[in-house]
Amino acid sequence: PDGVHVLALPCAELADGLGASKVGNIVMLGALLEATRCLPEEAVDHALRAIVKSERWLALDRQAIHLGWAEAEK
């Protein structure tokens, strides 16, 4: 149908490549943000910093977001 965009990505597999399958949802979020371009990168990073308290998980979430963006661009 018109106006429908389908994007299929192996988010869990991509997250496994980062070493943490738990960030599959963040890879998916990155892809969604790239596909819709609904938020600027600065806003996404600000929200992550406000929500994620662990530096380790913050770094991993940032990697996952960027991976999702990159995969959605392809």
C-alpha positions in Angstrom: 0.0 0.0 0.0 1.0 3.6 -0.5 2.7 5.3 2.4 3.9 2.0 3.9 7.6 1.4 4.4 8.8 -2.1 5.4 12.3 -2.5 6.8 13.4 -6.0 7.8 16.7 -6.3 9.8 18.2 -9.0 11.9 18.3 -6.9 15.0 19.0 -9.7 17.4 21.8 -10.9 15.3 23.3 -7.4 14.9 23.1 -7.0 18.7 24.9 -10.3 19.2 27.6 -8.9 17.0 28.0 -6.1 19.6 28.3 -8.7 22.3 25.0 -8.2 24.0 21.8 -9.6 22.6 19.9 -7.5 25.1 20.4 -4.4 22.9 18.5 -5.8 19.9 15.6 -3.5 20.8 18.0 -0.5 20.7 19.3 -1.6 17.3 15.6 -1.7 16.2 15.1 1.8 17.7 18.0 3.2 15.8 16.6 1.8 12.5 13.2 3.3 13.3 14.8 6.6 14.1 16.7 6.6 10.8 13.7 5.5 8.8 11.4 8.1 10.2 14.0 10.8 11.0 11.6 11.9 13.8 14.4 13.0 16.3 17.8 14.6 15.8 20.8 12.6 17.1 21.4 15.1 19.9 17.9 14.5 21.3 18.4 10.7 21.2 21.8 11.0 22.9 20.3 13.3 25.6 17.5 10.9 26.3 19.9 7.9 26.5 22.1 9.8 29.0 19.1 10.7 31.1 17.8 7.1 31.2 20.8 4.8 31.2 22.8 5.2 34.3 25.6 2.7 33.6 28.5 4.0 31.5 29.0 0.5 30.1 25.3 0.2 28.9 25.3 3.8 27.7 28.3 3.1 25.4 26.7 -0.2 24.2 23.3 1.5 23.6 25.0 4.3 21.6 26.7 1.6 19.5 23.4 -0.2 19.0 21.6 3.0 18.0 24.3 3.9 15.4 24.3 0.3 14.1 20.6 0.5 13.6 20.9 3.8 11.8 23.6 2.5 9.5 21.7 -0.7 8.7 18.5 1.3 7.9 20.5 3.6 5.6 21.6 0.6 3.4 
